[in-house]
Amino acid sequence: MQIMKRYSAAMRRHLGLGALAYLIVASIQIPAVVIGIHHSTGLLWFFCVLIGVMFGSTPIFGTVLGIEGAEAGWGWSPGESYLLFIGAPLLFLGLGVLIGIAKTLALSERIKT
């Protein structure tokens, strides 16, 4: 029972850190999506913000318009844009997989002893 309490506390801590990292990245990505929508469609900013907030985190739509907005609106290079919109999610995915593997191995070692 004590093993599960430690496991749950560590899991909550890692989930909290992951959520914080996601919010930080999203706070950069969503404005780029809004600028990308405005640049691509010419809609009023109000509508661009509504669409950007609602759909900015969707994988394909948000990524394409975010890259467009970062390049056209902020003057970023393609490498910087791809790093933010493709590299950051891949980094988080890789870290999540590594943490999951490490937790599984640690839990299996504790159960054996």
N, CA, C and O atoms as a GROMACS GRO file, in nm:
protein
  452
    1MET      N    1   0.082  -0.120   0.000
    1MET     CA    2   0.000   0.000   0.000
    1MET      C    3   0.086   0.126   0.000
    1MET      O    4   0.053   0.224  -0.066
    2GLN      N    5   0.196   0.123   0.074
    2GLN     CA    6   0.284   0.239   0.081
    2GLN      C    7   0.350   0.266  -0.054
    2GLN      O    8   0.375   0.381  -0.088
    3ILE      N    9   0.377   0.161  -0.131
    3ILE     CA   10   0.436   0.177  -0.264
    3ILE      C   11   0.341   0.256  -0.353
    3ILE      O   12   0.384   0.345  -0.427
    4MET      N   13   0.213   0.226  -0.348
    4MET     CA   14   0.116   0.294  -0.432
    4MET      C   15   0.101   0.440  -0.393
    4MET      O   16   0.079   0.524  -0.480
    5LYS      N   17   0.114   0.473  -0.264
    5LYS     CA   18   0.105   0.612  -0.221
    5LYS      C   19   0.222   0.692  -0.278
    5LYS      O   20   0.203   0.802  -0.328
    6ARG      N   21   0.343   0.636  -0.272
    6ARG     CA   22   0.459   0.704  -0.328
    6ARG      C   23   0.446   0.718  -0.479
    6ARG      O   24   0.477   0.823  -0.536
    7TYR      N   25   0.399   0.612  -0.542
    7TYR     CA   26   0.380   0.614  -0.687
    7TYR      C   27   0.279   0.720  -0.726
    7TYR      O   28   0.300   0.793  -0.823
    8SER      N   29   0.170   0.731  -0.652
    8SER     CA   30   0.067   0.829  -0.682
    8SER      C   31   0.118   0.971  -0.661
    8SER      O   32   0.086   1.060  -0.740
    9ALA      N   33   0.196   0.994  -0.556
    9ALA     CA   34   0.251   1.128  -0.531
    9ALA      C   35   0.347   1.168  -0.641
    9ALA      O   36   0.345   1.282  -0.688
   10ALA      N   37   0.432   1.076  -0.684
   10ALA     CA   38   0.526   1.106  -0.793
   10ALA      C   39   0.450   1.130  -0.922
   10ALA      O   40   0.486   1.219  -1.000
   11MET      N   41   0.346   1.052  -0.946
   11MET     CA   42   0.268   1.070  -1.068
   11MET      C   43   0.199   1.206  -1.069
   11MET      O   44   0.198   1.275  -1.171
   12ARG      N   45   0.142   1.244  -0.957
   12ARG     CA   46   0.078   1.376  -0.949
   12ARG      C   47   0.178   1.487  -0.973
   12ARG      O   48   0.147   1.585  -1.041
   13ARG      N   49   0.298   1.474  -0.917
   13ARG     CA   50   0.400   1.576  -0.935
   13ARG      C   51   0.439   1.588  -1.082
   13ARG      O   52   0.450   1.698  -1.135
   14HIS      N   53   0.461   1.475  -1.148
   14HIS     CA   54   0.500   1.479  -1.289
   14HIS      C   55   0.386   1.529  -1.378
   14HIS      O   56   0.410   1.601  -1.475
   15LEU      N   57   0.263   1.492  -1.346
   15LEU     CA   58   0.150   1.545  -1.422
   15LEU      C   59   0.137   1.695  -1.405
   15LEU      O   60   0.106   1.766  -1.500
   16GLY      N   61   0.161   1.743  -1.285
   16GLY     CA   62   0.158   1.887  -1.260
   16GLY      C   63   0.265   1.962  -1.338
   16GLY      O   64   0.239   2.067  -1.396
   17LEU      N   65   0.386   1.907  -1.338
   17LEU     CA   66   0.494   1.969  -1.414
   17LEU      C   67   0.464   1.965  -1.565
   17LEU      O   68   0.493   2.061  -1.636
   18GLY      N   69   0.408   1.856  -1.611
   18GLY     CA   70   0.372   1.845  -1.752
   18GLY      C   71   0.265   1.946  -1.790
   18GLY      O   72   0.272   2.007  -1.897
   19ALA      N   73   0.166   1.963  -1.704
   19ALA     CA   74   0.060   2.061  -1.731
   19ALA      C   75   0.115   2.203  -1.733
   19ALA      O   76   0.075   2.283  -1.817
   20LEU      N   77   0.206   2.234  -1.642
   20LEU     CA   78   0.267   2.366  -1.640
   20LEU      C   79   0.348   2.391  -1.767
   20LEU      O   80   0.339   2.499  -1.825
   21ALA      N   81   0.426   2.294  -1.809
   21ALA     CA   82   0.504   2.307  -1.932
   21ALA      C   83   0.413   2.325  -2.053
   21ALA      O   84   0.441   2.406  -2.141
   22TYR      N   85   0.302   2.250  -2.056
   22TYR     CA   86   0.207   2.262  -2.166
   22TYR      C   87   0.146   2.402  -2.170
   22TYR      O   88   0.132   2.460  -2.278
   23LEU      N   89   0.111   2.458  -2.055
   23LEU     CA   90   0.053   2.592  -2.050
   23LEU      C   91   0.152   2.698  -2.097
   23LEU      O   92   0.114   2.794  -2.164
   24ILE      N   93   0.278   2.681  -2.062
   24ILE     CA   94   0.380   2.777  -2.105
   24ILE      C   95   0.396   2.774  -2.256
   24ILE      O   96   0.400   2.879  -2.321
   25VAL      N   97   0.404   2.655  -2.312
   25VAL     CA   98   0.418   2.643  -2.458
   25VAL      C   99   0.291   2.693  -2.527
   25VAL      O  100   0.299   2.760  -2.630
   26ALA      N  101   0.175   2.660  -2.473
   26ALA     CA  102   0.048   2.703  -2.533
   26ALA      C  103   0.034   2.855  -2.530
   26ALA      O  104  -0.025   2.914  -2.620
   27SER      N  105   0.089   2.919  -2.427
   27SER     CA  106   0.080   3.066  -2.419
   27SER      C  107   0.162   3.132  -2.529
   27SER      O  108   0.140   3.250  -2.560
   28ILE      N  109   0.255   3.061  -2.589
   28ILE     CA  110   0.330   3.112  -2.703
   28ILE      C  111   0.265   3.068  -2.833
   28ILE      O  112   0.260   3.145  -2.930
   29GLN      N  113   0.214   2.947  -2.836
   29GLN     CA  114   0.158   2.892  -2.960
   29GLN      C  115   0.026   2.957  -2.999
   29GLN      O  116   0.004   2.986  -3.117
   30ILE      N  117  -0.062   2.981  -2.905
   30ILE     CA  118  -0.195   3.033  -2.938
   30ILE      C  119  -0.188   3.171  -3.003
   30ILE      O  120  -0.258   3.193  -3.102
   31PRO      N  121  -0.107   3.267  -2.952
   31PRO     CA  122  -0.097   3.395  -3.025
   31PRO      C  123  -0.043   3.378  -3.167
   31PRO      O  124  -0.085   3.451  -3.257
   32ALA      N  125   0.048   3.284  -3.187
   32ALA     CA  126   0.098   3.260  -3.323
   32ALA      C  127  -0.013   3.205  -3.412
   32ALA      O  128  -0.021   3.241  -3.530
   33VAL      N  129  -0.098   3.119  -3.358
   33VAL     CA  130  -0.212   3.066  -3.434
   33VAL      C  131  -0.307   3.180  -3.471
   33VAL      O  132  -0.356   3.185  -3.583
   34VAL      N  133  -0.333   3.269  -3.378
   34VAL     CA  134  -0.422   3.383  -3.403
   34VAL      C  135  -0.365   3.469  -3.516
   34VAL      O  136  -0.438   3.510  -3.606
   35ILE      N  137  -0.237   3.497  -3.511
   35ILE     CA  138  -0.174   3.577  -3.617
   35ILE      C  139  -0.177   3.501  -3.749
   35ILE      O  140  -0.198   3.562  -3.854
   36GLY      N  141  -0.156   3.370  -3.745
   36GLY     CA  142  -0.163   3.290  -3.866
   36GLY      C  143  -0.302   3.291  -3.929
   36GLY      O  144  -0.315   3.298  -4.051
   37ILE      N  145  -0.404   3.284  -3.846
   37ILE     CA  146  -0.542   3.291  -3.898
   37ILE      C  147  -0.567   3.425  -3.962
   37ILE      O  148  -0.624   3.433  -4.071
   38HIS      N  149  -0.525   3.532  -3.895
   38HIS     CA  150  -0.545   3.666  -3.949
   38HIS      C  151  -0.468   3.685  -4.080
   38HIS      O  152  -0.520   3.741  -4.176
   39HIS      N  153  -0.345   3.638  -4.082
   39HIS     CA  154  -0.263   3.653  -4.202
   39HIS      C  155  -0.320   3.572  -4.319
   39HIS      O  156  -0.318   3.618  -4.433
   40SER      N  157  -0.371   3.452  -4.292
   40SER     CA  158  -0.422   3.365  -4.398
   40SER      C  159  -0.560   3.406  -4.449
   40SER      O  160  -0.588   3.395  -4.568
   41THR      N  161  -0.646   3.454  -4.358
   41THR     CA  162  -0.785   3.480  -4.395
   41THR      C  163  -0.821   3.627  -4.403
   41THR      O  164  -0.912   3.665  -4.477
   42GLY      N  165  -0.753   3.710  -4.328
   42GLY     CA  166  -0.788   3.852  -4.324
   42GLY      C  167  -0.911   3.882  -4.240
   42GLY      O  168  -0.967   3.991  -4.249
   43LEU      N  169  -0.954   3.786  -4.158
   43LEU     CA  170  -1.069   3.808  -4.070
   43LEU      C  171  -1.038   3.916  -3.968
   43LEU      O  172  -0.923   3.951  -3.945
   44LEU      N  173  -1.144   3.969  -3.906
   44LEU     CA  174  -1.125   4.064  -3.796
   44LEU      C  175  -1.054   3.994  -3.680
   44LEU      O  176  -1.069   3.873  -3.661
   45TRP      N  177  -0.977   4.071  -3.605
   45TRP     CA  178  -0.899   4.013  -3.496
   45TRP      C  179  -0.986   3.941  -3.394
   45TRP      O  180  -0.946   3.839  -3.340
   46PHE      N  181  -1.106   3.995  -3.368
   46PHE     CA  182  -1.196   3.932  -3.272
   46PHE      C  183  -1.225   3.788  -3.310
   46PHE      O  184  -1.218   3.698  -3.226
   47PHE      N  185  -1.258   3.765  -3.437
   47PHE     CA  186  -1.289   3.630  -3.483
   47PHE      C  187  -1.163   3.542  -3.485
   47PHE      O  188  -1.169   3.423  -3.458
   48CYS      N  189  -1.051   3.604  -3.518
   48CYS     CA  190  -0.925   3.528  -3.519
   48CYS      C  191  -0.890   3.479  -3.378
   48CYS      O  192  -0.842   3.367  -3.361
   49VAL      N  193  -0.915   3.562  -3.280
   49VAL     CA  194  -0.887   3.522  -3.141
   49VAL      C  195  -0.981   3.410  -3.098
   49VAL      O  196  -0.937   3.313  -3.036
   50LEU      N  197  -1.109   3.422  -3.130
   50LEU     CA  198  -1.204   3.315  -3.096
   50LEU      C  199  -1.165   3.183  -3.160
   50LEU      O  200  -1.162   3.080  -3.092
   51ILE      N  201  -1.136   3.185  -3.288
   51ILE     CA  202  -1.098   3.062  -3.357
   51ILE      C  203  -0.965   3.010  -3.305
   51ILE      O  204  -0.949   2.889  -3.286
   52GLY      N  205  -0.870   3.099  -3.281
   52GLY     CA  206  -0.738   3.058  -3.234
   52GLY      C  207  -0.741   2.994  -3.096
   52GLY      O  208  -0.670   2.897  -3.072
   53VAL      N  209  -0.822   3.048  -3.007
   53VAL     CA  210  -0.832   2.991  -2.872
   53VAL      C  211  -0.903   2.856  -2.875
   53VAL      O  212  -0.865   2.764  -2.804
   54MET      N  213  -1.006   2.846  -2.958
   54MET     CA  214  -1.081   2.720  -2.964
   54MET      C  215  -1.005   2.608  -3.035
   54MET      O  216  -1.008   2.493  -2.991
   55PHE      N  217  -0.936   2.642  -3.143
   55PHE     CA  218  -0.874   2.538  -3.225
   55PHE      C  219  -0.722   2.545  -3.227
   55PHE      O  220  -0.659   2.470  -3.302
   56GLY      N  221  -0.662   2.632  -3.149
   56GLY     CA  222  -0.518   2.648  -3.151
   56GLY      C  223  -0.439   2.528  -3.104
   56GLY      O  224  -0.323   2.512  -3.141
   57SER      N  225  -0.499   2.445  -3.024
   57SER     CA  226  -0.428   2.328  -2.971
   57SER      C  227  -0.454   2.201  -3.051
   57SER      O  228  -0.402   2.095  -3.017
   58THR      N  229  -0.533   2.210  -3.157
   58THR     CA  230  -0.556   2.091  -3.239
   58THR      C  231  -0.430   2.060  -3.318
   58THR      O  232  -0.362   2.151  -3.365
   59PRO      N  233  -0.398   1.933  -3.334
   59PRO     CA  234  -0.269   1.897  -3.391
   59PRO      C  235  -0.239   1.954  -3.530
   59PRO      O  236  -0.135   2.018  -3.547
   60ILE      N  237  -0.323   1.935  -3.628
   60ILE     CA  238  -0.287   1.978  -3.763
   60ILE      C  239  -0.321   2.125  -3.785
   60ILE      O  240  -0.237   2.202  -3.830
   61PHE      N  241  -0.443   2.162  -3.754
   61PHE     CA  242  -0.489   2.299  -3.776
   61PHE      C  243  -0.404   2.399  -3.698
   61PHE      O  244  -0.355   2.497  -3.755
   62GLY      N  245  -0.386   2.375  -3.571
   62GLY     CA  246  -0.308   2.466  -3.488
   62GLY      C  247  -0.162   2.471  -3.527
   62GLY      O  248  -0.100   2.577  -3.524
   63THR      N  249  -0.106   2.358  -3.565
   63THR     CA  250   0.034   2.353  -3.603
   63THR      C  251   0.060   2.431  -3.731
   63THR      O  252   0.153   2.511  -3.737
   64VAL      N  253  -0.021   2.407  -3.833
   64VAL     CA  254  -0.001   2.475  -3.962
   64VAL      C  255  -0.019   2.625  -3.948
   64VAL      O  256   0.065   2.703  -3.994
   65LEU      N  257  -0.127   2.667  -3.885
   65LEU     CA  258  -0.151   2.811  -3.871
   65LEU      C  259  -0.053   2.876  -3.773
   65LEU      O  260  -0.017   2.992  -3.789
   66GLY      N  261  -0.009   2.802  -3.673
   66GLY     CA  262   0.090   2.856  -3.580
   66GLY      C  263   0.224   2.878  -3.648
   66GLY      O  264   0.289   2.980  -3.625
   67ILE      N  265   0.266   2.783  -3.731
   67ILE     CA  266   0.391   2.800  -3.805
   67ILE      C  267   0.379   2.920  -3.899
   67ILE      O  268   0.471   3.000  -3.911
   68GLU      N  269   0.265   2.931  -3.966
   68GLU     CA  270   0.240   3.044  -4.055
   68GLU      C  271   0.245   3.177  -3.978
   68GLU      O  272   0.307   3.273  -4.023
   69GLY      N  273   0.180   3.180  -3.863
   69GLY     CA  274   0.178   3.303  -3.783
   69GLY      C  275   0.314   3.341  -3.728
   69GLY      O  276   0.350   3.459  -3.725
   70ALA      N  277   0.390   3.242  -3.684
   70ALA     CA  278   0.524   3.272  -3.630
   70ALA      C  279   0.617   3.323  -3.739
   70ALA      O  280   0.699   3.412  -3.715
   71GLU      N  281   0.605   3.267  -3.859
   71GLU     CA  282   0.692   3.312  -3.968
   71GLU      C  283   0.646   3.446  -4.024
   71GLU      O  284   0.727   3.538  -4.039
   72ALA      N  285   0.517   3.460  -4.054
   72ALA     CA  286   0.467   3.581  -4.118
   72ALA      C  287   0.450   3.696  -4.019
   72ALA      O  288   0.483   3.811  -4.049
   73GLY      N  289   0.398   3.665  -3.901
   73GLY     CA  290   0.367   3.771  -3.804
   73GLY      C  291   0.485   3.814  -3.719
   73GLY      O  292   0.500   3.932  -3.690
   74TRP      N  293   0.567   3.719  -3.679
   74TRP     CA  294   0.677   3.750  -3.589
   74TRP      C  295   0.812   3.753  -3.658
   74TRP      O  296   0.911   3.795  -3.598
   75GLY      N  297   0.816   3.710  -3.784
   75GLY     CA  298   0.942   3.710  -3.857
   75GLY      C  299   1.037   3.598  -3.816
   75GLY      O  300   1.158   3.609  -3.835
   76TRP      N  301   0.984   3.490  -3.761
   76TRP     CA  302   1.068   3.377  -3.722
   76TRP      C  303   1.113   3.301  -3.844
   76TRP      O  304   1.047   3.304  -3.948
   77SER      N  305   1.225   3.234  -3.832
   77SER     CA  306   1.271   3.147  -3.940
   77SER      C  307   1.189   3.018  -3.938
   77SER      O  308   1.126   2.986  -3.837
   78PRO      N  309   1.188   2.944  -4.049
   78PRO     CA  310   1.116   2.816  -4.049
   78PRO      C  311   1.166   2.720  -3.942
   78PRO      O  312   1.087   2.648  -3.882
   79GLY      N  313   1.296   2.719  -3.918
   79GLY     CA  314   1.351   2.630  -3.815
   79GLY      C  315   1.298   2.661  -3.676
   79GLY      O  316   1.264   2.570  -3.601
   80GLU      N  317   1.290   2.789  -3.643
   80GLU     CA  318   1.237   2.828  -3.512
   80GLU      C  319   1.089   2.792  -3.499
   80GLU      O  320   1.044   2.745  -3.395
   81SER      N  321   1.016   2.815  -3.607
   81SER     CA  322   0.872   2.784  -3.604
   81SER      C  323   0.848   2.634  -3.588
   81SER      O  324   0.765   2.592  -3.508
   82TYR      N  325   0.921   2.554  -3.666
   82TYR     CA  326   0.904   2.409  -3.657
   82TYR      C  327   0.949   2.357  -3.520
   82TYR      O  328   0.890   2.263  -3.466
   83LEU      N  329   1.053   2.418  -3.465
   83LEU     CA  330   1.100   2.376  -3.333
   83LEU      C  331   0.993   2.399  -3.227
   83LEU      O  332   0.974   2.314  -3.140
   84LEU      N  333   0.924   2.512  -3.233
   84LEU     CA  334   0.819   2.540  -3.135
   84LEU      C  335   0.698   2.451  -3.154
   84LEU      O  336   0.646   2.396  -3.057
   85PHE      N  337   0.653   2.435  -3.277
   85PHE     CA  338   0.526   2.366  -3.301
   85PHE      C  339   0.538   2.216  -3.322
   85PHE      O  340   0.439   2.145  -3.306
   86ILE      N  341   0.654   2.168  -3.356
   86ILE     CA  342   0.672   2.024  -3.374
   86ILE      C  343   0.773   1.969  -3.273
   86ILE      O  344   0.754   1.861  -3.218
   87GLY      N  345   0.880   2.043  -3.250
   87GLY     CA  346   0.984   1.998  -3.159
   87GLY      C  347   0.939   1.991  -3.014
   87GLY      O  348   0.969   1.893  -2.945
   88ALA      N  349   0.868   2.092  -2.967
   88ALA     CA  350   0.824   2.094  -2.827
   88ALA      C  351   0.728   1.979  -2.796
   88ALA      O  352   0.747   1.911  -2.694
   89PRO      N  353   0.626   1.954  -2.879
   89PRO     CA  354   0.541   1.837  -2.849
   89PRO      C  355   0.616   1.705  -2.854
   89PRO      O  356   0.589   1.616  -2.772
   90LEU      N  357   0.708   1.691  -2.946
   90LEU     CA  358   0.787   1.567  -2.952
   90LEU      C  359   0.875   1.552  -2.829
   90LEU      O  360   0.893   1.441  -2.778
   91LEU      N  361   0.930   1.662  -2.781
   91LEU     CA  362   1.010   1.659  -2.658
   91LEU      C  363   0.925   1.614  -2.540
   91LEU      O  364   0.967   1.529  -2.462
   92PHE      N  365   0.805   1.672  -2.526
   92PHE     CA  366   0.716   1.633  -2.416
   92PHE      C  367   0.675   1.487  -2.427
   92PHE      O  368   0.666   1.416  -2.326
   93LEU      N  369   0.649   1.441  -2.548
   93LEU     CA  370   0.613   1.301  -2.568
   93LEU      C  371   0.729   1.210  -2.527
   93LEU      O  372   0.708   1.110  -2.458
   94GLY      N  373   0.849   1.244  -2.570
   94GLY     CA  374   0.966   1.163  -2.533
   94GLY      C  375   0.990   1.161  -2.384
   94GLY      O  376   1.021   1.056  -2.327
   95LEU      N  377   0.977   1.276  -2.318
   95LEU     CA  378   0.995   1.281  -2.173
   95LEU      C  379   0.888   1.199  -2.102
   95LEU      O  380   0.917   1.130  -2.004
   96GLY      N  381   0.766   1.206  -2.150
   96GLY     CA  382   0.658   1.128  -2.091
   96GLY      C  383   0.683   0.979  -2.102
   96GLY      O  384   0.657   0.903  -2.009
   97VAL      N  385   0.732   0.937  -2.218
   97VAL     CA  386   0.762   0.795  -2.238
   97VAL      C  387   0.875   0.752  -2.145
   97VAL      O  388   0.867   0.646  -2.082
   98LEU      N  389   0.980   0.832  -2.135
   98LEU     CA  390   1.092   0.799  -2.046
   98LEU      C  391   1.048   0.792  -1.900
   98LEU      O  392   1.089   0.702  -1.827
   99ILE      N  393   0.967   0.887  -1.857
   99ILE     CA  394   0.919   0.886  -1.719
   99ILE      C  395   0.832   0.763  -1.695
   99ILE      O  396   0.842   0.700  -1.590
  100GLY      N  397   0.746   0.730  -1.790
  100GLY     CA  398   0.662   0.610  -1.775
  100GLY      C  399   0.744   0.483  -1.766
  100GLY      O  400   0.714   0.395  -1.685
  101ILE      N  401   0.848   0.471  -1.849
  101ILE     CA  402   0.934   0.353  -1.844
  101ILE      C  403   1.008   0.346  -1.711
  101ILE      O  404   1.016   0.240  -1.649
  102ALA      N  405   1.061   0.460  -1.668
  102ALA     CA  406   1.135   0.463  -1.541
  102ALA      C  407   1.044   0.427  -1.423
  102ALA      O  408   1.085   0.354  -1.333
  103LYS      N  409   0.922   0.477  -1.424
  103LYS     CA  410   0.828   0.444  -1.316
  103LYS      C  411   0.791   0.296  -1.317
  103LYS      O  412   0.782   0.233  -1.212
  104THR      N  413   0.768   0.244  -1.436
  104THR     CA  414   0.734   0.102  -1.446
  104THR      C  415   0.847   0.015  -1.396
  104THR      O  416   0.824  -0.081  -1.323
  105LEU      N  417   0.969   0.047  -1.434
  105LEU     CA  418   1.084  -0.030  -1.388
  105LEU      C  419   1.103  -0.018  -1.237
  105LEU      O  420   1.131  -0.117  -1.169
  106ALA      N  421   1.087   0.103  -1.184
  106ALA     CA  422   1.103   0.123  -1.040
  106ALA      C  423   0.994   0.049  -0.963
  106ALA      O  424   1.022  -0.011  -0.859
  107LEU      N  425   0.873   0.052  -1.013
  107LEU     CA  426   0.764  -0.018  -0.945
  107LEU      C  427   0.784  -0.169  -0.950
  107LEU      O  428   0.757  -0.238  -0.852
  108SER      N  429   0.831  -0.221  -1.063
  108SER     CA  430   0.852  -0.365  -1.073
  108SER      C  431   0.966  -0.410  -0.982
  108SER      O  432   0.962  -0.520  -0.928
  109GLU      N  433   1.067  -0.326  -0.964
  109GLU     CA  434   1.177  -0.360  -0.873
  109GLU      C  435   1.128  -0.359  -0.728
  109GLU      O  436   1.170  -0.443  -0.648
  110ARG      N  437   1.040  -0.265  -0.693
  110ARG     CA  438   0.989  -0.258  -0.556
  110ARG      C  439   0.899  -0.377  -0.525
  110ARG      O  440   0.898  -0.428  -0.413
  111ILE      N  441   0.824  -0.420  -0.624
  111ILE     CA  442   0.735  -0.535  -0.601
  111ILE      C  443   0.814  -0.662  -0.583
  111ILE      O  444   0.775  -0.748  -0.504
  112LYS      N  445   0.926  -0.677  -0.655
  112LYS     CA  446   1.009  -0.796  -0.644
  112LYS      C  447   1.073  -0.809  -0.506
  112LYS      O  448   1.093  -0.920  -0.456
  113THR      N  449   1.105  -0.694  -0.444
  113THR     CA  450   1.173  -0.701  -0.314
  113THR      C  451   1.078  -0.707  -0.199
  113THR      O  452   1.122  -0.713  -0.084
   0.00000   0.00000   0.00000
